[in-house]
């Protein structure tokens, strides 16, 4: 799941929105919009943290030539099968 699809899902109006529009007080609707913004910000912050940790981890692995050096030691051919599978799926 990526951030764009989550944001789209959060921002998409519910199907019952038009039917229930007159039953929900305006103050509640305002709080609903505020909640959407807060949740969107929380999700954005978490994805940012994950991205930063991922960059740190990759930097640490690169210091030791990992995971490329493991692939070069264990692979019987030039490109590991797992990489070819990912390429084929793409």
Secondary structure, 3 states (H helix, E strand, C coil): CCHHHHHHHHHCCCCCHHHHCCCCCHHHHHHHHHHHHHHHHHHHHHHHHHHHHHHHHHHHHHHCCCCHHHHHHHCCCCCCHHHHHHHHHC
